[in-house]
Amino acid sequence: MPAGPMTIAALLKCYREGTLTPRQLVDAIAARTAGNDRHHVWIRALTLDEMMRYVDALGGHTPDSLPLFGIPFAIKDNIDLAGVPTTAACPAYAYTPEKSAAVVERLIAAGAIPIGKANLDQFATGLSGQRSPYGACRNALDPRYASGGSSSGSAVAVALGLAAFSLGTDTAGSGRVPAAFNGLVGLKPTKGILSTLGVVPACKSLDCVSIFAHSADDAQRVFDVARAAVPGDPYAREWMPRAGGPSSRTRDATLSGMRFGVPLRSQLEFFGNESYALAFDTALDQLRETGARLIEIDFAPFLETARLLYEGPFVAERLAAIKPFFDTQPGALHAVTRAIIGGAQRWSAAEAFAAFDRLASLRMCADAVWQKIDAIVTPTSPTTATIDELEADPIGVNARFGYYTNFVNLLDLAAVAVPAGVCEGGAHAGLPFGLSFVGRAHADHMLLDLARAWLAEPTREPERTAVAAAGTHAAQETCQHESASRRVALAVVGAHLRGQPLNGQLTQREARYLRTTKTAPLYRLYALPAAANGGMAKPGLVRLPQGQDGAAIDVEVWDLPLTAYGDFMTLVPSPLSIGTLTLADGAQVQGFLCESAGLQGAVDITAFGGWRAYLASGTMPSIDEKAQ
């Protein structure tokens, strides 16, 4: 397996060098997808035998003869894969297609290997990833948080290192919000450039097939293979890359001289999320340092367009897409999905035509903006939320995620979401923040050039802005290391400490030791039964409810690449999990916690102050005692 994230370039290099074969890769993927799907990534993971049929089809080919030779990819389960049920996250709707979607056929013909059908918000209705009877999809970096949707499983599969790229769909931001929440590149191409034949429609006139990847290079390779005007696709368009000016830049393009439109300060919205607001200001400072020009624009036409999508009759197109099924089996839908789609019935045809007229006027106003800018830059999402917050207000919280995305397809624009650092301090510490570059139709390559240039830029001094706001020792340390915007601070308490049996899981992922410190006095430490943990002695750190007396526990703080963090989290077995720890100096970092359900038979060792002290005390049961 390649070191670091599973990228197309890294896999092809391994294949060419003979250090890996597609068969070996598929063996490893099958072992992981057959395990406990704690993140609810899959609706249907392919079996080893099913994947091997695609491997066998590569016979006689090489990485030089097929552009996606042996590259594993996930498919959102509203996109057809021959012989595998398509559910759109609604079991009663499921059917088994004889033929793959046109875009899937092109990727397989180029050597790509499908590995499974990924979870989604039912009928691609939502931006949260929570509206699925197959389970609420969990964020790859912190399972307490939303994965983003509706292409939830597609993004998480890539972030966890199960696939090198994946296909999603995007009508209102479904291919961009999950990219931002999971630290990925998410390309929302020009409408019609990637065929939607074989895709269950959400809003047929607006739907796009989207691409998730770790890099702009990977996204472009997939885009260039997948795009085609497929006969029989009524919404297909020939791709006409824009010629002249910044839009024809090559892979050597830089951000210098580019004119970025930025919403007026009064039009920016973060719904109280100061971490996101600060991260956006930091990103704008970094853009200025590249020599890019930031030009304030009136964002009002874009915001009003965004509101048309769900607050007006355009939602009726979602009902039209599945009306026979909705009329006969409304009870088969997720309650929130049913409420949204069913609400379309109140709109009249006259109101729909009035909305089309209003959209035409708004498009004319928006078009005027492009005379003075090359691209728009916004946050991808103005905020994030925990799964609990979404459960408490599923429609209201979800709607916030689309503030900067809902207008793009209605205005026939293209967009790419890119990672832009991590949040510092507060409840969202360590979670990724994302930017979106938005361009005119057919500017897909130009946007990928911008993404490539942005991701190639080194970490800059303005990141101290985020550090100052966080006001924490951990944030100051993060700033002192290169690529801080793409690394995550992680506190370890037991088997991952230096010299302990699982420390290699960190060092193999290029994690770096930062310091030894203590938690805030809010925790208790337990020695978990070895028999329940594969025979390995491990501690469990439990945060006490507010008002109960806890203790400060010794921990080590490490940092590891954001791209390796999701993969690392798949190694954490129940009852352990990764959550937010508060350190003695008030810093909040990611760290190991234990579910209370896992404490049966555990011994309270809080008095020792830490795992090392407990091991050194000689009071740990011997192997014979553990076996009794």
Secondary structure as GFF3:
##gff-version 3
##sequence-region A 1 628
A	DSSP	alpha_helix	8	17	.	.	.	ID=ss1
A	DSSP	alpha_helix	22	33	.	.	.	ID=ss2
A	DSSP	beta_strand	42	45	.	.	.	ID=ss3
A	DSSP	alpha_helix	48	56	.	.	.	ID=ss4
A	DSSP	beta_strand	72	76	.	.	.	ID=ss5
A	DSSP	three_ten_helix	91	93	.	.	.	ID=ss6
A	DSSP	alpha_helix	102	109	.	.	.	ID=ss7
A	DSSP	beta_strand	113	118	.	.	.	ID=ss8
A	DSSP	three_ten_helix	122	124	.	.	.	ID=ss9
A	DSSP	alpha_helix	152	159	.	.	.	ID=ss10
A	DSSP	beta_strand	165	170	.	.	.	ID=ss11
A	DSSP	alpha_helix	177	181	.	.	.	ID=ss12
A	DSSP	beta_strand	185	188	.	.	.	ID=ss13
A	DSSP	beta_strand	208	213	.	.	.	ID=ss14
A	DSSP	alpha_helix	216	226	.	.	.	ID=ss15
A	DSSP	three_ten_helix	245	248	.	.	.	ID=ss16
A	DSSP	beta_strand	259	263	.	.	.	ID=ss17
A	DSSP	three_ten_helix	265	267	.	.	.	ID=ss18
A	DSSP	alpha_helix	274	289	.	.	.	ID=ss19
A	DSSP	beta_strand	293	297	.	.	.	ID=ss20
A	DSSP	alpha_helix	300	311	.	.	.	ID=ss21
A	DSSP	three_ten_helix	313	315	.	.	.	ID=ss22
A	DSSP	alpha_helix	316	328	.	.	.	ID=ss23
A	DSSP	three_ten_helix	330	332	.	.	.	ID=ss24
A	DSSP	alpha_helix	335	342	.	.	.	ID=ss25
A	DSSP	three_ten_helix	343	346	.	.	.	ID=ss26
A	DSSP	alpha_helix	349	369	.	.	.	ID=ss27
A	DSSP	beta_strand	375	379	.	.	.	ID=ss28
A	DSSP	alpha_helix	387	392	.	.	.	ID=ss29
A	DSSP	alpha_helix	394	401	.	.	.	ID=ss30
A	DSSP	alpha_helix	407	410	.	.	.	ID=ss31
A	DSSP	beta_strand	413	422	.	.	.	ID=ss32
A	DSSP	beta_strand	432	440	.	.	.	ID=ss33
A	DSSP	alpha_helix	444	456	.	.	.	ID=ss34
A	DSSP	three_ten_helix	461	463	.	.	.	ID=ss35
A	DSSP	alpha_helix	464	470	.	.	.	ID=ss36
A	DSSP	alpha_helix	473	479	.	.	.	ID=ss37
A	DSSP	three_ten_helix	484	486	.	.	.	ID=ss38
A	DSSP	beta_strand	487	492	.	.	.	ID=ss39
A	DSSP	alpha_helix	504	507	.	.	.	ID=ss40
A	DSSP	beta_strand	512	518	.	.	.	ID=ss41
A	DSSP	beta_strand	523	528	.	.	.	ID=ss42
A	DSSP	three_ten_helix	530	533	.	.	.	ID=ss43
A	DSSP	beta_strand	538	543	.	.	.	ID=ss44
A	DSSP	beta_strand	554	561	.	.	.	ID=ss45
A	DSSP	alpha_helix	562	569	.	.	.	ID=ss46
A	DSSP	beta_strand	576	582	.	.	.	ID=ss47
A	DSSP	beta_strand	588	594	.	.	.	ID=ss48
A	DSSP	three_ten_helix	596	599	.	.	.	ID=ss49
A	DSSP	beta_strand	603	604	.	.	.	ID=ss50
A	DSSP	three_ten_helix	606	608	.	.	.	ID=ss51
A	DSSP	alpha_helix	611	616	.	.	.	ID=ss52
A	DSSP	alpha_helix	623	627	.	.	.	ID=ss53
###
